[in-house]
Amino acid sequence: MSAILDAILTTRVIAIVRLERYDYAVEVARALVEGGVSSVEFTLTGEGANEGISAARTALGDQAQIGVGTVLSPADAEAAIAAGAQFVVTPVVRPHVIEVCRKHNVPILCGALTPTEALTAHEAGADMIKIFPARFGGPSYLRDILAPLPQLRLAPTGGISSKNMREYFDAGAMAVGIGGNLVSPHAVAQENWMHITTAAQACAVAIKGF
């Protein structure tokens, strides 16, 4: 578990891949890795997410950390971990999902918005707290949360891009989740892998110095 979590904390960018179908999971993951973003989250809102996770794990091996997102139930967590998910992400506080991850020694980023939710997730065993939606309060909101709760490892998600991510790191974020600004569904539909690689490169450049 520590190796995967350390990789996320080192690269500090989690690519959130939210598509209707995951027919091109390997191509998307490879394009991200080539651009310097190796932590990839396939959300369960699309069809074939677990199959995409398995395919990406097989194709990329140790080059990437492949996780699952939008996990709401223990059953979904179990299925994704069985498929090869190396980390789990929830959009909200889900204690029973945290329990499954602890059982399997799989890192979990648990979604929260308020300080109470964030601390509750932390005390339940979440490795990181995904502040979502981050655009709700912006970087200053993270700073406010961390003032009384510096023990939290926050990973804001929602409305973040290569252009504003440094503001979140300045506010104390340990990592950020980036979705459509990194993996555009239109680019995937057009099989424009270079567009995704270029977006990943912009994130890799923006993170230098942190």
N, C-alpha and C positions, 0 to 999 in steps of 0.2 A: 504493500500500500504506500509506503513512504516514498518509493521511487516515482510512482505516478504523481503523487501530490507534490513532490519536490520539482518534478518536471513542469507542472502547471505553475508553481510559484516562481520558477525560473523564467519560463517563456512569457508568463503573465497575460497572455491573450488566449481566450477560449472562443473558437469559431462556432457559432450556433447555426447549424444547418437545419432549416425548417422548410421542408418541401412537401408537396402533395404525395410524391412518390420518390423512392430512393434507388431508382434504377441506375443512377450514375454516382453512387456513393463512393466508389473507389476513385473515380476521376476527380470528384470534388475534393476528397481528402488528399489525393496526390498533388493537386494544384495548390492547396493550402500549404502543404509541407514544402513544396518547392519555393513558395514565397516566404517561408520562415515562420509559419504558424503551425505548430504540431499538435496542439490540443483541439480536438474536434468533437463536437457534441451533436449527435443526431437525435432530433426530437421525436417523441412518439405520436405527435399530431399527424405525421405522414404515414403512408402505407409502406410497409416493408422496412421499417426502421431497424428491427433486429437483424434482418437479413443483410442490410447495409452495413451494420456494425461488424458482423461476422466476415463479410467480404473485405471490408477495409482492414480489419485486423490481419487477415491472411495476406493481403496484398502488401501492406506496409510494415508489418512486424514492429520492430522497436523504433522505427522512424517516427511514429506518432503515438499519441495517447487518445484512444477512441472511447468516447463516453456516450451516455444516453441522457436525454433531457425530457422535460415535461412529464416526469414520473410522479404519479399520484397514488399508486397503490403498491402494497408489498408484492402482489402477484406480478405487476409490471416490472418491478425492480428485479425480482427473481428471474423472470424470463430474459430480461436484457443482460443481466450478469451471466446467465447461462449461455447467452449468445456471444459473450466475449467483452461486454462493456467493462472498461477499466475504471470508470468513475460514473457517478450518478448525480443528476441535477434535478431539483424540484422547483416549481414556481412559487410554492407556498410552504409553510411549516407542515411537515408530514412525519410525526414521530415514529410511526410504524415503518416507514420507508427507511428512516435512519437506522432502526433496529436491524433491518435486513442487511444494510450495508455494513454495519458493525459485525454482524455474524459472518459475512464473507470477507471482511477486511478490505472492503472497497471504499475509496474516498467518496464523500458526499458533500455537494454544495447545496445547501438547503435554502430555499427562497424565503425571504422575509421583507417587510417594509418598515415596521415600527421598531423602536428600540426593544420593546418587550418581546416581540416576535423574534428578533435577532438573538437576544439573550436566551430565550427559550430553546431555540434551535441549537445554539452553542452548548447549552447545558444538557441537551438530549444526545449530544455526541457528534453534531455536524462538524466536519473539518473546516469548512468555510461557509460564510453566509452570503448568499446571492441577494444583494439589495435590488429589489425589482418592484415596480419599474424605476430605474435610476433617474429618468427624466422628471420624475415627480418632484424631487427636491434638488437635484443636481449635486455637484461636488461639495457645496457647502453643507448639504444635509449629511453626507458621509462624515465630514469633519465634526459636525455636531454630535453624531452618534458615537464616534470614537473618543470624544472628550471624556465622558464618564465610563466608557466601555472599551478601553484600549486593547483588551485581550482578544477582541474579535478580529478575525481575518475576513475582510469584506471583499466581495467580487461583484461590483455593480453591473447591472445589465439593463439595456433598454435605452435606445437613443445615443449609444456611444459609437464613435468612429475613430479613425486614425487622427482626425482633426481636433478632437476634444479629449482624447483619452489621457493625455498628460495632466489635464486638470484634475482628473479623478485620482491619478497616482499622487499628485501633489497633495490631495486631500486625505491620503492615507490608504487608498485601495491597494490590495495585494495582487489583484488580477482584475481583468474586465472581461465581460462577455459581449461579443459583437455578432449581430445577426445579419440582417439584410444589407447593412453597409459593408459587409465583408463577403458574404455569399449571396449574390443576387439571384433570385429565382429565374429572372429573365436570362441572365448569363448561362445558367444551367440549361434552360430550355434551348438556348442557341448553341449549346456545347462550346461555349467560349471560355475555355479553361484558363487562358492567358489573362482574361479580365479578373478572375478570382486570384490568380497568382500575383498580379499587379497590386490588387487591393491588400493582399497579405503582406507584400513587400512594404507597402506604405505603413502598415502597422508595425512591422519589424523595425523600420527606420525610426518611427515615432517613439518607440519604447527605449531606444538606446539612451544610456545615461541614467536609467533607473535600476 
